[in-house]
Amino acid sequence: MRITISPLPACFLCCAVHLRGSDEGIGRLISAPGGRLRDEFSVQPRTDKRPAPWLAEAMDADPRAVRRLAVALYDCHRVAVAPYWRRIDQHLQGEVARRGRLMVQGGVGKLLNSLRPMAVWNPPVLEIPDYRPLTHPEADFHTSGRGLVLAPSVFCGPIPQLFTSPQAESVLMVYPALNNPVDAAALWAPPADTRRGDAPVPPALSALLGRARALVLCVIADHPACTTTQLAQRARISPASASEHATTLRSAGLTTLTRERKAALHTLTHLGLTLLNTNGSAPPSA
C-alpha cells in the first residue's frame, strides 16, 4: 500500500481559501467546473431533503452563488483560522514528523498500528470503529490499488473520515490530530506574536535561560518532534548537553517528550510557546 502523510488542506475548497490573498482563492472557486464543486459538496450527509437554494446554486456553478460562498469562506478563514495558523501548523508538522518516523522505522504496519484506537489495522483491512460515512452509503472502502493519504486535522471529530471518488488516484483519510484537551485549548488561546522558523535566539530569552538552553528551546520550537541527536546537531552542542538542557526544559513544563522505541522526540508545550513568544516580542534591554 502506498501511503502519504500530509497536513496540507486536502479538498479543493480548503486549498482555494487557504491561498494567500482573497482574489486568487475566489478566482479558483469561480473558475471551477460545476462537477468539481458538486463532488466537494457531496460531503454533506445523505438525506432525502433538498439542499438549500444557495447550496444548489453553488453546486450548479452559478457565478454569483459561488462568489458569495468564496467570500464567506475567506472571511471565516481570516477570523477563525488565520490568527491561529502558526500554532496549528506547528502542531500538524510535529504530528507528521512523528507518524513519518514510525513508517521509516517499522513500515506501513507500524504506522497504521499507531492509529489505534481510532483506526485498527487488520491486514489487509484498515477498520474504523463506529465509522459513519459522510460521502458514501457503505462503510467499507477498497483502495483497489490506489494510495492512501493520511491527513491530520485539528478540525476533525473523534472518528476519522474517508473521502474519494471513482476518478481519484488515492483515498483520503482525515483523522484527528488533537487528543489532549490541554493541547487543544492551547491552539485556540488568544493570538500572540509567534516565532518565525529558524529566527535568531531572542536576547531576552538568552538572559533568562542562558544562551545554550535558550537555543535548545528555539531548536525544539523550529523542529517539532526532533530527536535528541538532531537537537544536538542543530544546536551544535554535544548529545549529552542537549539531553541535559532538554531535561531541564521538560522539568519546567516548557517542552514535552514522546518516546518511539529508543528515540526521544521533543516538542514545545503551550507554556514554552508562550514564553518564547513573550520574550521574542519584547525589546532587548539596553
C-alpha positions in Angstrom: 0.0 0.0 0.0 1.3 3.5 -0.9 0.9 5.9 1.9 1.4 9.7 2.1 1.2 11.8 5.2 0.3 15.4 4.6 -1.1 18.2 6.9 -2.0 20.4 3.9 -5.6 21.2 3.1 -6.8 18.2 1.0 -10.0 19.4 -0.5 -10.4 21.8 -3.3 -12.4 24.3 -1.2 -9.8 24.3 1.5 -7.0 24.8 -0.9 -8.8 27.7 -2.5 -9.4 29.7 0.6 -6.1 28.8 2.2 -4.2 30.7 -0.6 -2.6 34.0 0.3 -4.8 36.7 -1.0 -8.6 36.6 -1.4 -8.5 37.4 -5.1 -6.6 34.2 -6.1 -8.7 31.9 -3.9 -12.0 33.4 -5.1 -10.8 33.2 -8.7 -10.1 29.5 -8.3 -13.6 28.8 -6.9 -15.3 30.9 -9.6 -13.5 29.2 -12.4 -14.0 25.6 -11.0 -16.2 23.3 -13.2 -19.6 22.5 -11.7 -18.8 18.8 -11.4 -15.9 19.6 -9.2 -18.0 21.7 -6.8 -20.7 19.1 -6.8 -18.1 16.5 -5.7 -16.9 18.8 -2.9 -20.4 19.4 -1.6 -21.2 15.7 -1.5 -19.5 15.7 1.9 -22.9 16.6 3.4 -24.7 13.6 4.9 -27.0 11.8 2.5 -30.7 12.8 3.2 -33.9 13.0 1.3 -34.0 16.7 1.9 -33.3 19.1 -1.0 -30.2 21.3 -0.5 -30.7 25.0 0.4 -31.2 27.2 -2.6 -27.8 28.9 -2.2 -26.1 25.5 -2.0 -28.0 24.2 -5.0 -26.9 27.3 -7.0 -23.3 26.9 -5.9 -23.4 23.2 -6.9 -24.6 24.2 -10.3 -21.6 26.6 -10.5 -23.8 29.7 -10.6 -21.2 32.6 -10.6 -22.9 34.8 -8.1 -23.6 31.9 -5.6 -20.0 30.7 -5.9 -18.6 34.1 -5.4 -20.8 34.6 -2.2 -19.5 31.2 -1.0 -15.9 32.1 -1.7 -16.1 35.4 0.1 -17.8 33.8 3.1 -15.2 31.0 3.3 -12.3 33.5 3.1 -13.9 35.7 5.8 -14.3 32.6 8.0 -10.7 31.6 7.5 -9.5 35.1 8.2 -11.3 35.3 11.6 -11.3 31.6 12.8 -8.1 30.1 11.3 -5.5 32.6 10.2 -4.8 34.1 13.6 -4.0 30.7 15.0 -2.4 29.1 11.9 1.2 29.2 13.0 0.3 27.2 16.1 -1.9 24.8 14.1 0.8 24.3 11.5 3.5 23.6 14.2 1.2 21.0 15.8 0.5 19.3 12.5 4.1 19.3 11.4 5.0 17.6 14.6 2.3 15.0 14.0 3.5 14.4 10.5 7.1 14.0 11.7 6.1 11.5 14.4 4.0 9.4 12.1 6.6 9.5 9.3 9.3 8.4 11.7 7.2 5.4 12.6 6.8 4.4 9.0 10.5 4.7 8.4 11.2 2.5 11.4 8.6 -0.2 11.0 7.0 0.2 7.6 3.3 0.6 6.8 2.2 -1.8 9.6 3.9 0.2 12.3 2.4 3.4 11.1 -1.2 2.1 10.8 -1.0 0.3 14.1 -0.1 3.6 15.7 -3.6 4.9 14.8 -5.3 2.8 17.4 -7.9 3.1 18.8 -9.4 5.4 16.2 -8.4 3.0 13.4 -7.4 -0.7 13.6 -5.1 -2.3 11.1 -6.1 -5.9 10.4 -4.0 -6.6 7.3 -5.1 -6.1 4.6 -8.0 -4.1 6.0 -7.9 -0.8 7.9 -11.0 -0.7 10.1 -12.5 2.4 11.6 -14.7 1.6 14.6 -18.1 3.3 14.7 -17.5 4.8 11.3 -20.4 6.7 9.8 -19.6 7.6 6.2 -20.5 11.1 5.0 -20.0 10.6 1.3 -20.8 7.0 0.7 -23.7 4.7 1.7 -21.3 1.9 2.6 -18.7 1.9 5.4 -16.3 -0.4 3.6 -13.6 1.3 1.4 -11.5 -0.6 -1.0 -8.4 1.2 -2.4 -8.2 -1.0 -5.5 -4.6 -0.3 -6.0 -4.9 3.4 -5.1 -2.8 5.1 -2.5 -3.9 6.2 1.0 -3.3 9.8 2.1 -3.3 10.4 5.9 -4.3 14.0 6.7 -4.1 15.0 10.3 -6.6 17.7 11.2 -7.4 19.9 14.2 -11.0 20.3 12.9 -11.8 16.6 12.6 -14.1 14.9 15.1 -13.0 11.8 17.1 -13.8 9.4 14.2 -11.7 9.6 11.0 -13.5 10.3 7.8 -12.7 8.9 4.3 -13.1 10.7 1.0 -12.6 9.5 -2.5 -14.2 9.4 -5.9 -14.1 7.0 -8.9 -11.6 9.3 -10.6 -9.3 9.9 -7.6 -5.9 8.2 -7.6 -5.9 7.9 -3.8 -8.2 7.6 -0.8 -8.0 10.5 1.7 -8.4 9.7 5.4 -8.8 12.8 7.6 -8.1 11.9 11.2 -8.0 13.9 14.5 -4.6 15.3 15.4 -5.8 16.6 18.8 -6.3 14.0 21.5 -5.1 16.1 24.5 -7.5 18.8 25.9 -4.6 20.8 27.1 -3.1 20.9 23.6 -6.5 21.7 22.1 -7.0 24.7 24.5 -3.5 25.9 23.7 -4.2 26.2 20.0 -7.2 28.4 20.4 -5.7 30.7 23.1 -5.7 34.4 22.3 -3.3 35.0 19.4 0.1 36.3 20.1 3.2 37.2 18.1 4.7 34.0 17.0 8.3 33.0 16.3 9.4 32.6 12.7 11.1 29.4 11.9 14.9 29.5 12.4 14.8 33.1 13.7 17.7 34.3 15.9 17.5 33.4 19.6 15.8 36.4 21.4 18.3 38.2 23.6 15.7 38.4 26.5 15.3 34.6 26.3 19.1 34.1 26.5 19.3 36.4 29.5 16.6 34.4 31.2 17.6 30.8 30.4 21.2 31.1 29.3 22.4 31.1 25.7 22.7 27.3 25.3 19.4 26.5 26.9 17.5 29.2 25.1 19.0 27.9 21.8 17.8 24.4 22.6 14.3 25.7 23.3 14.3 27.6 19.9 15.5 24.5 18.0 12.7 22.4 19.5 10.2 25.1 18.5 11.5 25.3 15.0 11.8 21.5 14.6 9.0 19.8 16.4 9.4 16.1 17.2 13.1 16.2 16.8 15.3 13.6 18.4 18.0 14.3 20.9 20.6 13.6 18.3 19.0 16.0 15.8 18.6 18.6 18.6 22.4 18.3 19.4 23.3 18.7 15.7 21.1 21.7 15.1 22.2 23.4 18.4 25.8 22.5 17.7 26.3 21.0 21.2 27.1 17.5 22.4 24.3 14.9 22.7 24.9 14.9 26.5 24.4 18.6 26.8 21.4 18.5 24.5 19.8 15.8 26.7 20.6 17.8 29.9 19.1 21.0 28.6 16.1 19.2 27.2 15.5 17.5 30.6 15.7 20.9 32.4 13.2 22.5 29.9 10.9 19.5 30.3 11.0 19.7 34.1 9.9 23.3 33.8 7.0 22.4 31.6 8.4 24.1 28.6 8.7 21.0 26.4 7.3 17.5 26.3 8.9 14.2 25.4 7.4 11.3 23.4 9.3 8.0 23.1 9.3 6.0 19.9 11.3 2.8 20.5 14.7 4.2 21.6 14.2 7.7 20.2 13.2 10.6 22.4 11.1 13.1 20.4 11.0 16.7 21.8 8.1 19.1 21.2 7.3 22.5 22.6 4.4 22.9 25.1 1.9 25.8 25.2 3.8 27.2 28.2 7.1 27.0 26.2 5.5 28.7 23.2 4.1 31.5 25.3 7.5 32.1 27.0 9.2 32.1 23.6 6.7 34.5 22.0 6.7 36.8 25.0 10.5 37.1 25.2 10.8 37.2 21.4 8.5 40.1 21.0 9.9 42.1 23.9 12.5 44.8 23.0 16.1 43.9 24.1 17.3 45.6 27.2 19.9 48.4 26.8 
